Amino acid sequence: MRIFPLIFFSGLALAAAKIKRSTPADLVLHRDVTSAQLVEHKYIVILKSTADSLEISTKYDATSLYNATLNGFAAFLNDDELEAQRWESDVEYVQQVQTANISSVSTQENAGWGLSRISNSTVGSTSYSYDESAGEGTCIYILDTGISVNDPEFEGRATFVKELSGDGVSDDTVGHGTSVAACAASKTYGTSKKAKLFAVKVVGGNGEIGDSSTVIAGMDFIGQDFISRQEECPAGILVNMSVGTQPPMQSMNDAARALVEAGLFVGVAAGNFNEDASNRSPGAEPLVCTVGASDSSNNRADFSNFGELMDIYAPGKSVDTIDRFGAPISSSGTSLASPYVVGLAANLMVLEGNPGPIAMCQRLQELGVTDILGNIPTGTINILANNIAATS
């Protein structure tokens, strides 16, 4: 497991009568984070597993409560409240909330190659082959900006299940989530054409509403909600995360790991900064399946992150999808590569059974085309996602 370089801030000395632990809980901050990426006075407080998060959080008017993937809460704390929390014996660590970002980089008109490359690695291919089961019986959570669930592309298979961004709108007001969902499971653009889609909205408004605490709230919601979905989704349940933070956050990585350990396949966008994937959450968590983007010439997309934590690449530069109004567009980013892979995983769960999230990521690697991509840095896996060996 990669260990991030962290900065730990010591607490001020308190009177002996007030000290509840010998040293204050760590205030975790990645060394590369800038003040512009931090939400002022907003913190994620992670508690020990035996602590009552609801009781403790009510003292601070919590904005989010976590009790599935994590035990804790998010709240605005002044300096005195922050210091008091760090000395509480129930606190594991505290992390300041960061802004969240979605992983698309550009949109343009008219392009078409990405879906066909999933089943044919040859440059210039135009067809997409897939088994007719097409992921039927699986369900994919799209943790993003929401989905335009009534769009005909989703054929009634998409459901808006939770709004956590804070904008109060149970719809996709940004468009990113709809574009992502279409690459996973729309009838025209998706790799898994019969999977169900569940929209969990964690970023809203025009993309400015929501932060790392709402993203983690979405992960925590999924950690509870999926338990009641077993009958509805007998073949398997998956999660796509094309939203995250850069620099990474321990709390988001911890939540992602908990989802995987609960048995959910979690596919995540590696990020669009042409940097090591260890610099972004939740892709920095080794247990998730981290996906980079390739281009139509079978090169790593020039913006795509890379590094030892990469698991696989998929088309992600100028690929076809739809906007929130259902209009065809071409978009770029690891945001689109990740749902392609999650859709493939859904198909495999129906065809071969669900071996578990880690084994599924390994199976996708086995089916992928190796050493076909150019522009792959030393130490980065060179596998392009492909389903041809799984078609019948």
C-alpha positions in Angstrom: 0.0 0.0 0.0 1.4 3.4 -0.9 1.9 5.7 2.1 1.2 9.3 1.4 3.6 12.0 2.7 1.5 13.8 5.3 1.9 16.8 7.5 0.7 16.4 11.1 -0.1 19.5 13.1 0.4 19.4 16.8 -2.3 20.8 19.1 -1.9 23.6 21.6 -1.3 22.6 25.1 -4.4 22.4 27.2 -4.9 22.5 30.9 -4.5 19.0 32.4 -8.1 18.9 33.6 -9.3 19.2 30.0 -7.0 16.7 28.3 -8.8 13.5 27.4 -5.9 11.9 25.6 -2.1 12.1 25.9 -1.6 13.6 22.5 -4.1 15.3 20.1 -5.6 13.4 17.2 -3.8 14.0 14.0 -4.9 16.8 11.7 -4.1 15.2 8.4 -3.1 17.4 5.5 -1.4 16.3 2.3 1.8 18.3 1.7 0.7 19.4 -1.8 -2.7 20.8 -0.9 -3.1 24.5 -1.4 -5.2 26.9 0.7 -7.4 27.5 -2.4 -8.3 23.7 -2.3 -9.4 23.8 1.3 -12.9 24.7 2.5 -12.5 27.2 5.3 -13.3 25.9 8.8 -15.0 22.7 7.5 -13.6 19.4 8.8 -14.2 15.7 8.5 -13.9 14.1 12.0 -13.3 10.4 11.9 -14.2 8.6 15.1 -13.3 5.2 16.5 -15.6 2.4 15.6 -17.1 2.3 19.1 -18.0 6.0 19.2 -21.6 7.2 18.7 -21.2 9.5 15.7 -24.8 10.7 15.9 -24.5 11.8 19.5 -21.2 13.5 19.0 -22.1 15.2 15.7 -25.3 16.8 17.1 -23.1 19.1 19.2 -21.7 20.7 16.0 -24.6 20.9 13.6 -23.0 18.4 11.3 -23.4 18.8 7.5 -22.8 15.1 6.8 -23.0 12.0 9.0 -21.0 8.9 8.2 -21.8 5.5 9.7 -21.3 2.9 7.0 -18.0 3.2 5.2 -16.6 5.4 8.0 -17.7 6.4 11.5 -17.7 10.2 11.8 -19.1 13.4 10.5 -18.4 16.7 8.7 -19.0 20.1 10.2 -17.9 23.7 10.3 -15.7 24.1 13.4 -14.1 27.2 14.8 -10.6 27.0 16.1 -11.6 26.2 19.6 -14.1 23.5 18.5 -11.4 22.0 16.3 -8.9 21.9 19.1 -11.5 20.4 21.4 -12.3 17.6 19.0 -8.7 16.7 18.6 -8.3 16.0 22.3 -11.5 13.8 22.4 -10.6 10.2 23.1 -13.2 9.0 20.6 -11.5 10.8 17.6 -9.2 8.8 15.3 -8.1 11.8 13.1 -9.4 15.0 11.6 -9.1 16.2 8.0 -10.0 19.6 6.5 -12.5 19.4 3.7 -11.2 19.9 0.2 -13.0 21.0 -3.0 -14.1 18.1 -5.2 -13.5 18.0 -8.9 -14.9 16.0 -11.8 -12.6 14.5 -14.3 -13.7 15.7 -17.8 -11.4 18.1 -19.6 -13.1 19.1 -22.8 -16.2 18.7 -25.0 -16.4 18.9 -28.8 -18.7 17.9 -31.6 -18.6 14.8 -33.7 -16.2 12.0 -32.9 -16.8 8.2 -32.7 -14.3 5.5 -31.8 -14.3 4.8 -28.1 -17.0 2.1 -27.8 -15.7 0.2 -30.8 -12.2 0.1 -29.4 -13.5 -1.8 -26.3 -14.1 -4.8 -28.5 -11.6 -4.2 -31.3 -8.2 -2.8 -30.5 -7.4 -2.0 -34.2 -7.2 1.7 -35.0 -10.1 2.6 -37.3 -12.5 0.0 -36.0 -16.1 1.0 -36.0 -18.1 -1.9 -34.5 -18.8 -2.8 -30.9 -19.4 -6.5 -30.1 -20.9 -7.7 -26.9 -22.9 -10.6 -25.4 -26.6 -10.0 -25.6 -26.9 -10.4 -21.8 -25.3 -7.0 -21.6 -25.1 -6.7 -17.8 -28.8 -7.5 -17.1 -29.2 -8.2 -13.4 -26.5 -5.8 -12.3 -26.8 -2.3 -10.9 -24.3 0.5 -11.1 -24.2 3.5 -8.7 -23.1 6.6 -10.5 -21.6 8.9 -7.8 -21.5 12.2 -9.6 -23.6 15.2 -10.5 -26.8 13.1 -10.9 -28.3 11.6 -14.1 -31.0 12.8 -16.4 -32.9 9.6 -15.6 -35.8 10.2 -18.0 -33.6 10.4 -21.1 -34.6 7.7 -23.6 -31.0 6.5 -23.8 -31.5 4.9 -20.4 -34.7 3.1 -21.3 -36.2 3.4 -17.8 -33.2 1.7 -16.2 -32.0 4.8 -14.4 -33.2 5.9 -11.0 -32.3 9.0 -9.0 -31.8 7.6 -5.5 -30.1 10.4 -3.4 -29.3 14.1 -3.5 -26.4 14.9 -1.2 -24.7 17.9 -3.0 -26.7 20.4 -1.1 -28.4 22.1 -4.1 -31.7 20.3 -3.4 -32.3 19.4 -7.0 -33.0 15.8 -7.9 -31.6 16.1 -11.4 -28.3 16.6 -13.2 -27.8 20.3 -13.4 -24.2 20.0 -14.6 -24.3 17.2 -17.2 -21.2 15.4 -16.1 -23.0 12.5 -14.4 -25.3 11.9 -17.4 -22.3 11.8 -19.7 -20.6 9.3 -17.4 -23.7 7.2 -17.0 -24.2 7.0 -20.7 -20.7 5.5 -21.2 -21.6 2.9 -18.6 -25.1 1.8 -19.5 -26.9 3.8 -22.2 -28.5 1.9 -25.1 -26.3 3.6 -27.7 -23.1 4.6 -26.0 -22.7 2.3 -23.0 -20.6 -0.9 -22.6 -23.3 -2.5 -20.4 -26.6 -1.9 -22.2 -29.0 -3.6 -19.8 -27.5 -2.7 -16.4 -29.6 -0.6 -14.0 -28.2 2.8 -13.0 -28.6 4.5 -9.6 -27.8 8.3 -9.4 -26.2 9.5 -6.2 -25.6 13.3 -6.6 -22.7 14.7 -4.7 -21.8 17.8 -6.8 -24.5 20.2 -7.9 -25.4 23.7 -9.1 -23.1 24.4 -12.0 -20.4 22.2 -10.5 -19.5 24.6 -7.7 -21.8 23.0 -5.0 -20.4 20.0 -3.2 -17.0 19.1 -1.7 -15.0 16.2 -0.4 -17.5 15.8 2.5 -20.4 15.4 0.2 -18.5 12.9 -1.9 -17.8 10.9 1.1 -21.4 11.2 2.2 -22.4 9.7 -1.1 -19.9 6.8 -0.6 -21.3 6.3 2.9 -24.9 6.3 1.6 -24.0 3.6 -1.0 -22.4 1.6 1.8 -25.8 1.4 3.5 -28.2 1.5 0.5 -26.7 -1.5 -1.5 -27.7 -3.9 1.3 -31.3 -3.5 0.4 -30.6 -3.8 -3.3 -29.5 -7.5 -3.4 -32.7 -8.8 -4.8 -33.0 -6.1 -7.4 -29.4 -6.6 -8.5 -28.8 -10.4 -8.2 -25.8 -10.5 -10.6 -23.8 -7.8 -8.8 -23.5 -4.2 -7.6 -20.9 -1.8 -8.9 -19.8 1.8 -8.2 -18.4 4.4 -10.6 -16.6 7.4 -9.2 -15.5 10.0 -11.8 -15.3 12.6 -9.1 -12.6 13.0 -6.4 -9.9 15.2 -5.0 -6.4 16.1 -6.0 -4.3 16.1 -3.8 -5.6 12.9 -2.2 -7.5 12.6 1.1 -7.1 9.8 3.6 -10.7 9.9 4.6 -11.9 9.5 1.0 -9.5 6.6 0.5 -10.7 5.0 3.7 -14.3 5.2 2.5 -13.4 3.7 -0.9 -11.6 0.8 0.8 -14.6 0.1 2.9 -16.9 -0.1 -0.2 -14.5 -2.6 -1.8 -14.2 -4.6 1.5 -18.1 -4.7 1.5 -17.9 -6.5 -1.8 -18.6 -3.7 -4.3 -16.6 -3.2 -7.4 -15.4 0.4 -7.4 -14.1 1.9 -10.7 -12.5 5.3 -10.4 -11.2 7.9 -12.8 -7.4 8.2 -12.5 -7.5 12.0 -13.0 -6.6 14.4 -15.8 -3.5 16.1 -14.5 -0.8 14.0 -16.3 0.5 13.1 -12.9 1.0 10.1 -10.8 -2.4 8.6 -9.9 -1.3 8.4 -6.2 -1.9 12.2 -6.2 -5.7 11.7 -6.5 -8.4 10.2 -4.3 -10.0 7.7 -4.4 -7.7 6.3 -7.1 -4.9 6.5 -4.5 -6.6 3.6 -2.6 -5.0 0.4 -3.9 -8.1 -1.7 -3.6 -10.2 0.2 -6.1 -9.9 -0.3 -9.9 -8.2 2.8 -11.2 -8.8 3.7 -14.9 -6.8 5.9 -17.1 -7.7 7.3 -20.6 -6.4 6.3 -24.0 -6.9 8.1 -27.3 -7.9 6.9 -30.8 -4.3 6.3 -31.9 -3.8 3.8 -29.0 -1.7 6.2 -26.9 -2.2 7.2 -23.3 -4.2 10.4 -23.5 -1.9 13.3 -22.9 -3.9 14.5 -19.9 -4.3 11.1 -18.2 -2.7 10.3 -14.9 -0.3 7.3 -14.7 1.9 5.4 -12.2 2.1 2.2 -10.2 -1.5 2.4 -8.9 -3.0 2.3 -12.4 -5.0 -0.8 -13.1 -6.2 -0.4 -16.7 -6.8 2.1 -19.5 -9.9 2.6 -21.6 -10.9 5.1 -24.3 -11.3 8.6 -22.9 -10.3 11.2 -25.4 -13.1 12.5 -27.7 -15.5 9.7 -27.1 -19.2 9.7 -27.8 -21.8 10.3 -25.1 -24.7 12.6 -24.3 -25.2 15.8 -22.4 -27.8 16.4 -19.7 -30.4 17.2 -22.4 -29.8 14.0 -24.3 -27.9 15.6 -27.2 -25.0 13.6 -28.6 -21.6 15.1 -27.7 -18.0 14.1 -27.7 -16.2 14.5 -24.4 -12.7 13.8 -23.0 -11.4 12.7 -19.6 -10.7 9.7 -17.4 -14.3 10.3 -16.3 -15.5 8.6 -19.5 -12.8 5.8 -19.4 -13.9 4.7 -15.9 -17.6 4.0 -16.7 -16.5 2.0 -19.8 -14.6 -0.3 -17.5 -17.3 -0.5 -14.9 -19.8 -1.4 -17.6 -17.5 -4.2 -18.8 -17.3 -5.5 -15.2 -21.1 -5.5 -15.1 -21.2 -7.6 -18.3 -18.6 -10.1 -16.9 -20.6 -10.5 -13.6 -23.5 -11.8 -15.7 -21.3 -14.0 -18.0 -18.9 -15.4 -15.5 -20.3 -14.7 -12.1 -19.1 -12.2 -9.5 -15.6 -13.2 -8.2 -15.4 -10.1 -5.9 -14.1 -6.6 -6.7 -10.4 -7.2 -6.6 -10.6 -10.4 -8.6 -12.9 -8.6 -11.1 -10.3 -5.9 -11.7 -7.7 -8.6 -12.3 -10.1 -10.4 -14.7 -10.4 -7.2 -16.7 -6.7 -7.0 -16.9 -6.5 -10.6 -18.2 -9.0 -9.8 -20.9 -7.3 -6.5 -21.9 -4.8 -6.0 -24.7 -1.3 -5.7 -23.3 1.5 -3.5 -24.5 -0.6 -1.8 -27.2 -0.5 1.7 -25.8 2.1 4.3 -26.5 3.1 7.2 -24.2 3.1 4.9 -21.2 5.7 5.9 -18.6 8.0 3.4 -17.0 6.4 1.7 -14.1 2.8 2.1 -15.4 0.7 -0.9 -16.5 0.1 -1.1 -20.3 -3.3 -2.7 -20.7 -6.2 -1.5 -22.8 -9.6 -2.7 -21.7 -11.2 -5.1 -24.1 -14.2 -7.5 -24.1 -13.6 -9.6 -27.2 -12.6 -12.7 -25.2 -15.9 -12.5 -23.2 -18.3 -12.2 -26.2 -20.2 -15.2 -27.5 
